[in-house]
Amino acid sequence: MARCTAPVRGHRSAAAAADCPACGSRYGRYGGYSYGAYSAPSYSSSGSSGGGWSSGGGSGSSARPRWSRAGSSLAYTTAEVRSLTPVRETVERLAPLPEGRDFFLCHAWDDRAGAAKELYDLLQSRGVSVWFSEKDIDLGTPFLREIDKGLAKSKVGIVLVTPALLRRLQGESIADKELSVLLAREQLVPVVHGTTYEALREISPLLASRNGLSTVENPMADVAAKLAELVALRTT
């Protein structure tokens, strides 16, 4: 059986995904949406090798990202620092933009009053601005149009990967459209909650190729703290 190369080499380019013996035939379309309409920006980062998603195995040694404030008690793995570095570079590049949100929260409809609301509240409590459909789409407004506006005005996308999201991604859904946009950019942080990387890879090899954060390794409060630190810009 062909093995996915994402945990070793990543799938951050079309060529890398096409060369993967397990995922090559699936690259190019995701859940009924074509990637051809979007072009991913290039980036360069010292120490950023674009590796696959880690759930704490071989990349468990600790490291401190350059954006972490002095005295921060948050502990990062080397895999987390490597994967979050290009996202941080995007945040810094977009810093001059006067409007918009720090994060766009992509989640399954079923999680809107549970895990998604918990993460939203934790980020809000840390002064982070989050586009969250439950708060930002009024009754009677065009749903898809508001999502497009939220995606365009957000610096970073969070994908809350739960069993409910995996079920939704097996068929066409709003979350599927959001992911099609976010996967084409260096602006995506998966947060895996209540499921596993292996389960995610079965549904979306492309999303599984992105490093992220996991509530298996960190409680949700620590995940929110790391995300808040990721977008915090020093004013001095």
Secondary structure, DSSP 8 states (H G I E B T S, - for coil): -----HHHH---SHHHHHH-TTTGGGTTEETTEESTT--------TT-------SSSTT-SEE--TTS-TT----EEHHHHHHHHHHHHHHHHHTT--SSEEEEEE--GGGTTTHHHHHHHHHHHTT--EE-HHHH--TTS-HHHHHHHHHHTEEEEEEEE-HHHHHHHTS--HHHHHHHHHTTTT-EEEEE-SS-HHHHHHH-HHHHTS--EETTTS-HHHHHHHHHHHH-----
